[in-house]
Amino acid sequence: MMLLKIYLPATCFLEKQVLKVKGESPLGEFCLKPRHIDYVTALVPGLFSYVAAEGTEFFLAVDNGTLVKQGDQVFVA
């Protein structure tokens, strides 16, 4: 599992254990799972999704942002 943290300018919007995350970068869609290598990318407007530890998939609209995967943590700002 990975710890997903999504930050807004003034607060932490979400902090949750997840099985995978999916989003869209300038080079196309990507999917990250716990054993993937560390990764940094810009996020472009589109859908960002994650699968929570219990197996439920959630979707968020993204205008733009940055994603960093380091070890078992994923940060989105």
ChimeraX attribute file (.defattr): number of C-alpha atoms within 10 A of each C-alpha:
attribute: neighborCount
match mode: 1-to-1
recipient: residues
	/A:1	15
	/A:2	22
	/A:3	19
	/A:4	22
	/A:5	17
	/A:6	15
	/A:7	15
	/A:8	11
	/A:9	7
	/A:10	6
	/A:11	8
	/A:12	12
	/A:13	12
	/A:14	12
	/A:15	13
	/A:16	15
	/A:17	19
	/A:18	23
	/A:19	20
	/A:20	21
	/A:21	21
	/A:22	16
	/A:23	23
	/A:24	20
	/A:25	19
	/A:26	10
	/A:27	10
	/A:28	9
	/A:29	14
	/A:30	12
	/A:31	13
	/A:32	18
	/A:33	16
	/A:34	19
	/A:35	10
	/A:36	12
	/A:37	11
	/A:38	14
	/A:39	12
	/A:40	14
	/A:41	16
	/A:42	16
	/A:43	23
	/A:44	19
	/A:45	14
	/A:46	14
	/A:47	15
	/A:48	20
	/A:49	17
	/A:50	22
	/A:51	17
	/A:52	19
	/A:53	15
	/A:54	9
	/A:55	11
	/A:56	10
	/A:57	14
	/A:58	11
	/A:59	13
	/A:60	11
	/A:61	11
	/A:62	15
	/A:63	11
	/A:64	14
	/A:65	15
	/A:66	13
	/A:67	19
	/A:68	15
	/A:69	21
	/A:70	15
	/A:71	14
	/A:72	17
	/A:73	16
	/A:74	25
	/A:75	16
	/A:76	20
	/A:77	16
